[in-house]
Amino acid sequence: MRKRTLVLLTLLMIYVVTHCTPELALRTHVFFMGYPVIAVTTDIEDDPYHNDYHRTAFEQMNARAYMLTKPPIEKATESELVSFLVKKKGFLHYAEYLGEM
């Protein structure tokens, strides 16, 4: 019982730490998409195009768009996965792929 509780608390702490900032949430998302090297090595920048064009919608969703400087290339379509949307829910951040420009 004590070991199970310790494991669950450890997993919960890892989850909270990997979702506490927009950058960490985005890196975690890219890592679990199957691009661990890119998740660790790429730089993350603010996406001015999406943030300006969708300003009111993003403000209502409490979200912000980010770009990867070295984006992963999807094997099926051979397209770069550049833009991601990071939503804030409570004190945690969640990332998802935004799409092409």
Secondary structure, 3 states (H helix, E strand, C coil): CHHHHHHHHHHHHHHHHHCCCHHHHHHHHHHHHCCHHHHHHCCEEECHHHHHHCHHHHHHHCEEEEEECCCCECCCCCCECCEEEEEEECCEEEEEEEECC
